[in-house]
């Protein structure tokens, strides 16, 4: 694949060298196009040595090759990292005052911007407007990471980690390919939307040491977050216990118990266009939490733990929306992890759950030993209230990233239908 790596003039430019290495080691042909100011941070020799290609920032170098036209026209993918506030502004307003902005104007394939700047710059209304403009045109603008910035400040504005940019960039290519086996939402399809996703497994404390939990790893929820960001959404991730890190660029809300997740989900639903309840929420919790560790004693009977039912958060969100009559969130998506038994099969249990919960879509998993929880691959059926009794729903199988792309694509289509 032919990739153009644009490098903006920010201190995070040094991280782009690691991103370049990821692309080249994956077998891609990369042409680096730095801005003039970025060369104050990383020199041309570094880019040429790592890419194996000549490097220029001027439209007047190698004029006979017409680089200002050729690079963007031939590129299968353009990635800009770091994308500074200035560079985002120039791209949004269609300026063509250096080789990189010319290349962006000539782009025929997907374009991914990885922003990096100070928090106040990212939050400024001008930057927000430029980002919205780029996303509305189909560009993927990732959310910046949150953490230490230049100097002593911390906050949103860090360049996402190179491996995260690499994953998002390749996902954008898959999204743009109409022949892809796992179609995803088009770049920018969720631009201007806020998507709240719950992920991981809740833990219900028994005492200061022990808890009731489940096998959820959080992999599906994080993959959904990455797919939604690749489609241009602002993503809020409500994370219970997870075995994987949260993606850079999400608004992260940490919770532990079902009741904490419930409060966070209700608080988030008010400004969310989509809520995806992918977390494995405990159905029950201990009726009492002991303040000291429960001891194992030979002179006492073993403890008996009484459980009480946790609230049905998905059902509550649907009822709250319908009672308010606001139509927000526009789409509420549930997840169901089911096993069949002598009474019904997995699909039948899924249909019953969809009817009981009242959500707009239900993603159904068959779980069991070495199935779904903690695994990298999954198989789901996406059920809708509009399905007939004989309809098995839309099926999707593959890696959790691939399945997440399908789910986000379906969500994008549902939103478009509701807006029509």
Secondary structure as GFF3:
##gff-version 3
##sequence-region A 1 420
A	DSSP	beta_strand	2	7	.	.	.	ID=ss1
A	DSSP	alpha_helix	13	25	.	.	.	ID=ss2
A	DSSP	beta_strand	29	34	.	.	.	ID=ss3
A	DSSP	three_ten_helix	37	40	.	.	.	ID=ss4
A	DSSP	alpha_helix	44	51	.	.	.	ID=ss5
A	DSSP	three_ten_helix	63	65	.	.	.	ID=ss6
A	DSSP	alpha_helix	67	74	.	.	.	ID=ss7
A	DSSP	beta_strand	77	83	.	.	.	ID=ss8
A	DSSP	alpha_helix	85	92	.	.	.	ID=ss9
A	DSSP	alpha_helix	99	105	.	.	.	ID=ss10
A	DSSP	beta_strand	110	115	.	.	.	ID=ss11
A	DSSP	alpha_helix	119	123	.	.	.	ID=ss12
A	DSSP	alpha_helix	125	136	.	.	.	ID=ss13
A	DSSP	beta_strand	140	142	.	.	.	ID=ss14
A	DSSP	beta_strand	145	148	.	.	.	ID=ss15
A	DSSP	beta_strand	154	158	.	.	.	ID=ss16
A	DSSP	alpha_helix	162	176	.	.	.	ID=ss17
A	DSSP	beta_strand	194	199	.	.	.	ID=ss18
A	DSSP	beta_strand	204	205	.	.	.	ID=ss19
A	DSSP	beta_strand	211	212	.	.	.	ID=ss20
A	DSSP	alpha_helix	219	230	.	.	.	ID=ss21
A	DSSP	beta_strand	234	239	.	.	.	ID=ss22
A	DSSP	beta_strand	251	254	.	.	.	ID=ss23
A	DSSP	alpha_helix	258	269	.	.	.	ID=ss24
A	DSSP	beta_strand	274	277	.	.	.	ID=ss25
A	DSSP	beta_strand	284	286	.	.	.	ID=ss26
A	DSSP	beta_strand	307	309	.	.	.	ID=ss27
A	DSSP	alpha_helix	313	324	.	.	.	ID=ss28
A	DSSP	beta_strand	331	338	.	.	.	ID=ss29
A	DSSP	alpha_helix	346	357	.	.	.	ID=ss30
A	DSSP	beta_strand	361	366	.	.	.	ID=ss31
A	DSSP	beta_strand	377	384	.	.	.	ID=ss32
A	DSSP	beta_strand	394	399	.	.	.	ID=ss33
A	DSSP	alpha_helix	400	419	.	.	.	ID=ss34
###
